[in-house]
């Protein structure tokens, strides 16, 4: 924002933002610190009042799936109207993955929530997941209703093998 200022009243500019990120974000240690806690969107999820259309990539290295889950669940607990698309990609927009359906869905979402158009979007399944490459499923919620946690264990066939996931623990 052109007129914004940082807390110490310096004008907001790219150099100032980059300097703050570089000196305050804890990248040198990887520690979560006050810089990141100030940006923690999950702690105030109960205060969200706007409908939320979230998009997330399974391969996102910036926002992990374990960060999405508490937020999505918090929105549900707060009674926030929500919709979710989960893609087999990284930190990206679904525009290039499924353009026609994405653009139509996004337009109907905004038509409903910004203009009050009764177009049926809220009676459709809340979650769309790319189950396999270019294979999409629609579900009532996420995690998909009826699923449960399963413990898996990394096992190798020999002490120096890379290992495989198995349903029991033990072994080399």
N, C-alpha and C positions, 0 to 999 in steps of 0.2 A: 504494500500500500504506500503510495508516494508520500503521504504526510505522517507516516508512522515513526515513532521514536522507540529506542531501546529503553529499558528501565532507568539507565543512568542519563537519559535525555539526549543521547547521541542520535542524530538522524539515522534512520534505517537505510542502509545501503548494502550492496553485495559484500564489500570488503568487511564491514562491521559484522554482518551475519556470519560470514566465513570465519572471521577471527573468533567470534563467540563459539561457534561450533568446534573449531579447532582447539580452543583452550578449555572449554567447559564440558565437552561431551564424554570424556573419559575413554576415548578410543585407545589411548596408549595402554590401558589396563583391561579394557573390556568390562569394567565394573558398571553396574547400574548406579547412578548417582542422582543428586538433586536436579541436575539439568534434565534428565530423562523423566524423573518423577513429576516434574512440572508439566510434562507433555503426556502424561499417562491418561489416556482417554477413558480407560476402564474404571477408574475410581469414581467418576461422576456419571456413570451410565444410568443411574436411577433418575437423573435430572433431564435426560433426553426427552424432548416433547415432540420433535418432528419425526415423521415416518422415515424409515431408513431402508435404502436399497444398497446393500453391500455387495461388492465383487471381490473375490479373493482367488489367488492362484496357489495351487498345491505346492508349486516349486518356488514360491516367493521367498527370497532370502532376506528381505527387508522386514516383512511382517510375517511371523510364523503362524502356523495353524493353531498352536497352543496359545497364541495371543488372540486369535479370532474367537475361539470357543467361549472364554469367559465374557467377552463383550456381547456376542450373539445371545448367549444365555441370559445375561443381564438385561438386554433389551426385552427379551421375552418376559422375564420376571417383572419388568416395569410396565408391561402392557403396551409397548411401542409397536405400532404396525411395521412389519418388516418383510423384506424379500432378500434372497441371497442367490448369487450365482457363484459356483465354484468351478474353476477352470484347471485344466492340466497345463498350466503355464506358470510363469513367474509373476513379477510385479508389473502387470500389464492390463490393458483395457481389452475387453472381449470384442471390440469392434472388428478386429481382423480374424477372430476365431469363428464367429457366427453372425456376421454383420446384419443380415436382414432381420433375424429374430431379435437380436440385441437392440437394434435401433427401434423396432416396433415396440418392444417391451419397455424400453426406456421412455419413449414418447407417451405410451399409455400410462406409465407410472406418474410422470409429471402432469399429464392431463388430469389424472384423477386427483393428485394431491395439491396441485397448484390452482387448477381451474374447477375442481369439483365435478368433473365429468364421470358419470357412472358408466364405466366401460368394462366392468367385470374383472379388472386386474386383481382385486382383493379376494375374489372367489376362486382364483387359480391357485395351483400349488405354490407354496411360499418359496420353495427351493428348487433350483435348477443346477444339476451337477453333470459335468463332463465325465461320465463313468469310464469311458475309454476314449481314445483319440477320435474326435468328431462323433462320438456316440453320447447323446444327452438324455438324461432322465429327469423326471419331475417328481418331487416329493413334498409331503405335507410339512416337514420340518427337517432340521439337521441337528444332531446326527439323525439319520434316517430312522423313523419310528420302527421299533422292533429289533434294532441292533443292540449289541451289548459289548462290553469290553472283553478282550481276550488277551491273556498273558502270552507273550512269545519270548523265546530265549535264543540268544545267539549261540550256536554250537558249531564246532569244527569237526571234521572227520579225522584230522590229525592236528597236532599242536601248532603247526605253522600254516594251516589252511585258513583261508579268508573266513569261512564259516557260512552257515545258513540259518534261517529262522525256523525254529521248531516249537512244538507245543509243550515240550517238557524241558526241564533244566537238567544239567549234568553233561557228562561226556568230556571229550578233550578240550 
